[in-house]
Each structure stands twice: as structure tokens, then as C-alpha cells.
Amino acid sequence: MLKKIVLFLLSAIILLSVSGCGNTDRNIHSEKTEKQPEQSAENMEESLETDYADNHSNHESPGLNLSELSIKISSDEKEAVFQLYDTKAAEKLYEQLPLVLDTENFRNAQWMFYPPESLPVTADEAYHDGIKGELSYYEPWGDVFILYEDFYAGDEMHRLGICTSGTEYLESFDGTVTLEKLESSAEDQEEHRMGKQMRIMVDEHEIVFELNDSAAAESLYGQLPFQVEISDYSDDEKIFYPPEGLETSNTPLADAKTGTLAYFAPWGDVVMFYKEFGSYNGLYELGQVISGGEYIESIPKGTYIFEK
């Protein structure tokens, strides 16, 4: 009798182990494929799982080139601009514009909407670890979505573009959104050809920085011209405080070298490095000096004007 009980218990343990193994492969979007159009976001949230906190430190680099195509997405007089990646999927979305679409919320992190035609994504655009401000596509459902919070997915999402302005409005895109092509003016085209530049005159010397395409650099560029006080900090940098703080979403962390222009978010100051520095928590890259870098170290403390 004792032998039968032992055999029964062993069988039960094996059965439970097999059953448990069947659930180990669940991830965020594996159950998303079962979604029906009428299924509520609340029900989806109950059926999905995420572990973003454990994966956020391993954010994946897009490895994609940005195109010259930009779109504007607006809702209730608030708008954001997205620059699209140079991919067939992003181009296909662009060709379908203008569109007016209803949004659905997913896991309090993204607004989803459905373009009329599906997008031809490839493995090159796939990622799992999303950052606020990314425009992406989820192929199994056919939805385009905007991340207004950082988001980790166990299944593959596909990048379409990044928000270059208006990131602060994304969370309020509830209800209906309008997607439009953002046609470039002659001035915009010239700016794109030459790059966004910021310059300062020190005595008779001009120092010119070329800004990158990040949200923080865009925010700084949009404030030009401005007058600020430049001062020394440590033995490798000059700093100043822009009129307004900078939006750091979609902005790369800095690995500062001689001539790097950076933003230290905890203090809200812009840093001009005249020696190699490296990286530091909260230090974001804005651009690099392209002319007059040898004069940064000798800038006297005082008030200066930065211009485009």
C-alpha cells in the first residue's frame, strides 16, 4: 500500500512539473495574437505579463538610419512630430497619410491605432525594449503605436520612427489622432543639409557646435538665440544654464570627448567639454564642436549670446 502511495505522489509531481513548464514561455505579446478587435484593453492587461524593470538596463540600439520623412500626429490641438526610419514599413505608413484614427490604450504605456493597410516589416526593425517617444508597429495585430512610457515586450515590436518634438503631449493622445505628412520648407531642407548648428562669439573667435537629432538637442535649438552666463566647472568643462530645461527622451547618453556638447539633467546645465571626460549618470549628448573647439578652454567667465 505504501508503495502505491509513493508511486501516486511521484506521478502527481511529474504531472505538475510538465504542466508548469508549459507556461514558462509566456511573454507580453505571445497572448496578444489572440486579441480580437472588440477586446478591451482592460482584459488584455489581465492576460499579459511584463518584466520591464529587469530588462530596462539592456536597451537595444535601433541600428537603423533615419530618413528625411517626418509626420505630424495631433490630438485636441496638441501635436508631436516624428522622424521616420529609412524602412519600407515607415515609407508605407507615410504613403497612407493623411489619416484620422481612433486610439486604444495598451497597458498604460502606449496608444494604438490601425492604419488601413498593413506594413511590410523586417527583422532589422525588430526590438523588445521600448523607450518613451518611439513610434512602432506590432505585426500580429496590425497596429501602429506610440509609446508614452518606457515599455518592455517579450515578443517583437518593429520601429517606425522617433518623436523629435512634442514628447510631453504624447500621454494625452486619447480618443482620435490625425496623422499628416510634414512637408519640409526650403528653410527646413537647408537646415537638414547643413545640420542644426549653434554658435557663440568669444572675443573675435567663433565656436560652432553641430547638434544631433535628439529631443534634447531639438529643445535647445528651439530656444536660440539666448543670452546666458558661462562659468568654469572642474578642470575640463565650461557650463551654462539654458532658459528652459531640455527634454531627454530619445537622447543618447554621452561618452564625452574633447569638444562634446552635453546636458547634465540633474542640474539642468549644458556642458562644453574641452578635455576628454567619459560618461556619467544623467549626462546626455547634444552634439560636437565642428569649428573653434580650441577656444573653449579659454572662454572667460561672463555673459554670452548663443545663436543659430
N, C-alpha and C positions, 0 to 999 in steps of 0.2 A: 504493500500500500504506500509506504514511504517513497519507494522508488517511483511510483506513478505520480505522486505529488511533485517530486523533484523534476521529472520529465515535463509535467504540465507547466511548472513555473519557468523552466528553461525555454519552452516553446513560446510562452507568452512574452518573455523578454526579447526573444529574437523577432517576433512579430512586431512589437512596439519599436524596435530599432529600425526595422525596414520601413515602417510607416513614417518614423521621424525623418529618415533620410530622404523621403520623397518630398519634403518641404524645404530642404536646405537650399534649393536653387532659386527661391523666390527673390525677386528684386522689384524695384519700383515699377518698371514698365512691362514686366512679364505678364501681369494681370491686366495691364492697360489694353492689351489686344482684345479682351473680352468686352470692352466698353461698347455700348450702343449709344447712338446719338442722343436718346432721351434720358440716359442715365445721369443722375445728379452728381455734382461734384462732391457732395457730402458722402454719398455711397461709395464713390471712388476712393475717397480718403480713407474710409474704413477698411477697404480691401487691399490697400497698398502699404508698403513698408519702405522706410528710408533710414540711412545711417550716414547722413551728410557730415556730421561732426568729425567722424573718424577718417573721412576721406578729403576734407577741405584742404588740408595741407599739401595734397598731391595734385593741385590744379593743373590740368593739361593745357599745354600751349596749342593754340589753333593750328599753327603751321600752314596758314593759308594767306594768300595775298588779297589785299583789299582792292576792289575795283573802283572805277570813277563814278559808279552809280550810287545815288543816295535816294532815300524815300522819306517822306514825312508821314507820321502817324499821329492823328489828333483825336481828341475826345473832349467835348464840353469846353472848347476854347483853349485847351491845354494841348501842347504838341511836343513831339520829340522827333529828332532826326536820326536816322540810321544809315550808316555807310555799309553797303553790301560787299560780301566777299566775291572774288572773281571765280564764281562757280556756275554751272549750268542751272542748278536749283535756284540760286538767287536771281539769275537772269530770267528764269521762267516766272518767278513771282513778280518781278519788275514788269514783265510784258503784260501781266493781267491787270495792272493798275490803270485807272483808279478803281477802288473797291470800298464799299460801305458794308461792314460786317459786325455781327453781334459777338461779344466776348463771353467766355466762360472762365470762371476762376478754377485753378487747379492747385490744391494743397497750399493755398495762401502764399504762393510764390510766383505764379505765372498767370498771364491772361492768354487764353487760347481762342483762335478763330480759324475758320475753314475757308481757304481760297477755293474758287470754282474748279480749278484743275490741280491735279497732284503735281508734285515737284520731283525731278529726277536726281535724287541724292546719291552720293557715292560714299565709300568707306573713308575717303580722305577728309570728309567733313564731320565724321562721327566723333562724339565725345560723351563723357559721363558727368564731368564736374563743371557745372554752370555757374556763371557769375552774373550778378545784377547788371542789367543793361544789354544782355545778349538777345538777339533775335534768332530763333531756331525753328526746326521742323521735326515733327515726330511722324515718321513714315507709316507705321501701322494704323494710326488714326487719320492721317492726312491733315493734321492741324499745324498751323504756324503758331508760335507762342512767343511772348515777351516775358523775360524773367525780370520781375521787380524785386526779387530777393535771390540770394545765392541758393543753389539747388543742386543736389546730387541725385543722379539716376543710375540704377544698376543696369538698365538697358540703354541702347544707343539713341542719342539725340543727334541732330545734324545742324551745324552752324549755317546761318544765312547772312548775318551781319552784326554790327555792334552799334550801340547808341553813342552818338557823338555830342548831342546836346539834348537837354530836357529830361535827363535821367530822373530828376527829382519828381517828375509828374507821372511816372510810369505806374505807380501804385494806384492812382486814381482813374485808370483807364477802364472803368466798369461800365457795362452797357453796350454802347455802339462805338466803333472806331472807324475813322476814314483813313484809307491808305492812298497816298498820292506820290507820283514821281516828283522828285525835287530837281527841277531843271536848273542848270548852272548858268549864271550870268557871265558875261565876258570878264568881269572883275573876278568872279569866283574861279573861272578857268585859269586866269593868270596867276591867281594866288596858289592854285593847286600845282601849276607848273613850277613856280618858284619855291613853293613851300611856305608855311607860316613862319615869319621872321619877327623877332623882337630886337630892337636896337637901343643903345644908350651912348651918348656922347660924354666922354670923360676928358676934360681939357680939350685938346684937339684930336683926340683919338676916338674912333667909333668901334664899339664892340657889338657884334651881331650874333644872335643865337637863332638857330633853326629849331622850331618846336616840333614835337612828334604829333601823332594823330590821337593822343589820349584825351579823355574827357577833361582831365586836369589842365592839360596844355590849352585845350579849346577854351576852358573857363578863364584862364589867364589872358589868352589872346583877345578874348571878347571884352576885357576891361581896359585895353590900351586905347589911347595913351593915358598914363597916370604918373603922378609925382610921388616919390617915396623917399625915405631916408635909408641910405645904405650904411651898414656898420660891419665891423670885424667880428668874427666868432672863431675861436680856436686859432690855429695857425695854418688853416688850409681852406678857408671859405669866407666869402662876403655874403651877408644876408640882408633881406628886406621883407617887409610885410605888404602884400598886395591889398588893395582897398577891400576886397571880399575874399573869403575862403574859397578854396578850389574843390570841385567835385572829383573824388579819386576813383570812382568806379571805372573799370576797364582801363586802368592806368598801371603800367608796369612798375614794379619795384626797381629802385635804382641800384646799379653797381657803379658808383660814381668814380669817374676818372678825371684827369685834368681837363677842365672846360665843360664838365657836365653841369647842366641846369636842373635843379631838383626842387621838390616840395616836401617839407617836413610837416606832415599833417598834424602831429600832436601839438606843435607850436603855431602852425599856420604861417610859417615863413618860407620864402623862396631862397634857395641857396645857390650861389655861384662858386663852384669849386675851382681853385687854382692849383691844387695838388691832388694826387690820387687818394681816394678815401675808401671805397668799397661800398658795402651795403649796411643798412641799419633798419630796424623795425620801424615802419611808418614813413620811410623815405621813398618818395616816388619820383621817377624820371620824367622830366618835362621836355628835354631837348639837349642840344650840344652847341657849343660855340663854333662858329664857322669862320669868324674873322675877328681879329683883335684880342684873341684869348690871352696873349702875353701881357695885356694891360690890366687884367682882372685883379691881380695881386696888389697893384699899386693904386687902386681906386681909393681916394681919401674918404674918410667918413664925412657924410654930408647929404644934401638933398639933390636928387637927380630925376630926370624925366625919361621914362621908357616909352618908345613909340613903335608903330608897325614899320 
